[in-house]
Amino acid sequence: MKKRITAVALSIVMLGFCLYSGIYATPAEGELFATAAVRDLTTEDGSVYFDDEAIALSGSVYKAGMTDAEKARADELRSLAMNTLSAVNAQRASAGLSALTWNTDLESCASVRSEEIVSTWSHTRPNGSDWYTVNSNVMWGENLAKNYSSTDAVVAAWMASPTHKANIMDGSFATMGIAIYEVNGVLYWAQEFGR
């Protein structure tokens, strides 16, 4: 009887340890940054910001020295990002809003931001400047997300958040670009909106 109690107790302890350490726990999918970002025109001083160094470094989905497998994955992530435009436009159409068009300048800005949010999960850039200083000529709204593996999941999460939904449904926005950056299997999404 003592052996049975000890075995049951050990089993419970081991199960608890496994659940605590995450061996059997399934991680919750996704996280949004607490709020979306929209530029406040009342505080604009007329300055134009353009981080040409960051944009030049992000440039393409391909980086120097990538393997064929890495290039294939980069193509998959770009396709996933571009498919998000259709899902966003479906949401807008259901509300009677015009469709957004893909903007490659915003895609480049999103590429910079998706890499930056890995180290600084914020609408503030790692250098302390505002999110739109990547290119203030085109960036007017931003939604961030991480650890979503599909277009449907990330768009559903954005639509469930009042501030993120407000960006998606903003009738003054006419363009969009998205980039997804992957680190250790975690996808970091930056969705940028333009006028």
Solvent accessible surface area in square Angstrom, and as a share of the most:
residue,aa,sasa,rsa
1,M,171,0.76
2,K,170,0.72
3,K,175,0.74
4,R,172,0.63
5,I,103,0.53
6,T,74,0.43
7,A,55,0.42
8,V,81,0.46
9,A,48,0.37
10,L,100,0.50
11,S,66,0.43
12,I,114,0.58
13,V,99,0.57
14,M,121,0.54
15,L,102,0.51
16,G,37,0.36
17,F,125,0.52
18,C,23,0.14
19,L,92,0.46
20,Y,195,0.74
21,S,57,0.36
22,G,37,0.36
23,I,114,0.58
24,Y,142,0.54
25,A,50,0.39
26,T,123,0.71
27,P,114,0.72
28,A,90,0.70
29,E,89,0.40
30,G,20,0.19
31,E,77,0.35
32,L,37,0.19
33,F,45,0.19
34,A,88,0.68
35,T,65,0.38
36,A,16,0.12
37,A,11,0.08
38,V,80,0.46
39,R,21,0.08
40,D,73,0.38
41,L,93,0.46
42,T,125,0.73
43,T,104,0.60
44,E,53,0.24
45,D,111,0.58
46,G,65,0.62
47,S,50,0.32
48,V,98,0.56
49,Y,86,0.33
50,F,108,0.45
51,D,34,0.18
52,D,90,0.47
53,E,122,0.55
54,A,20,0.16
55,I,29,0.14
56,A,79,0.61
57,L,133,0.66
58,S,5,0.04
59,G,44,0.43
60,S,62,0.40
61,V,57,0.33
62,Y,92,0.35
63,K,78,0.33
64,A,110,0.85
65,G,81,0.78
66,M,41,0.18
67,T,76,0.44
68,D,120,0.62
69,A,78,0.60
70,E,84,0.38
71,K,73,0.31
72,A,53,0.41
73,R,92,0.33
74,A,12,0.09
75,D,69,0.36
76,E,95,0.43
77,L,15,0.08
78,R,81,0.30
79,S,57,0.37
80,L,37,0.18
81,A,1,0.01
82,M,70,0.31
83,N,85,0.43
84,T,0,0.00
85,L,29,0.14
86,S,78,0.50
87,A,22,0.17
88,V,0,0.00
89,N,27,0.14
90,A,63,0.49
91,Q,64,0.28
92,R,1,0.00
93,A,70,0.54
94,S,96,0.62
95,A,58,0.45
96,G,70,0.67
97,L,52,0.26
98,S,81,0.52
99,A,65,0.51
100,L,4,0.02
101,T,82,0.47
102,W,48,0.17
103,N,37,0.19
104,T,88,0.51
105,D,77,0.40
106,L,0,0.00
107,E,22,0.10
108,S,26,0.17
109,C,0,0.00
110,A,0,0.00
111,S,22,0.14
112,V,7,0.04
113,R,0,0.00
114,S,2,0.01
115,E,57,0.25
116,E,24,0.11
117,I,1,0.00
118,V,55,0.31
119,S,92,0.59
120,T,40,0.23
121,W,58,0.20
122,S,24,0.16
123,H,21,0.09
124,T,59,0.34
125,R,10,0.04
126,P,71,0.45
127,N,109,0.56
128,G,54,0.52
129,S,33,0.22
130,D,73,0.38
131,W,14,0.05
132,Y,30,0.11
133,T,13,0.08
134,V,0,0.00
135,N,12,0.06
136,S,6,0.04
137,N,93,0.48
138,V,29,0.17
139,M,0,0.00
140,W,44,0.15
141,G,0,0.00
142,E,0,0.00
143,N,0,0.00
144,L,0,0.00
145,A,0,0.00
146,K,43,0.18
147,N,54,0.28
148,Y,22,0.08
149,S,77,0.49
150,S,43,0.28
151,T,16,0.09
152,D,111,0.58
153,A,26,0.20
154,V,0,0.00
155,V,6,0.03
156,A,61,0.47
157,A,18,0.14
158,W,0,0.00
159,M,32,0.14
160,A,85,0.66
161,S,19,0.12
162,P,112,0.70
163,T,56,0.33
164,H,1,0.00
165,K,84,0.36
166,A,59,0.46
167,N,0,0.00
168,I,0,0.00
169,M,43,0.19
170,D,38,0.20
171,G,53,0.51
172,S,59,0.38
173,F,2,0.01
174,A,47,0.37
175,T,23,0.14
176,M,0,0.00
177,G,0,0.00
178,I,1,0.01
179,A,13,0.10
180,I,18,0.09
181,Y,77,0.29
182,E,55,0.25
183,V,47,0.27
184,N,151,0.78
185,G,55,0.53
186,V,43,0.25
187,L,11,0.05
188,Y,26,0.10
189,W,0,0.00
190,A,0,0.00
191,Q,0,0.00
192,E,0,0.00
193,F,0,0.00
194,G,1,0.01
195,R,124,0.45
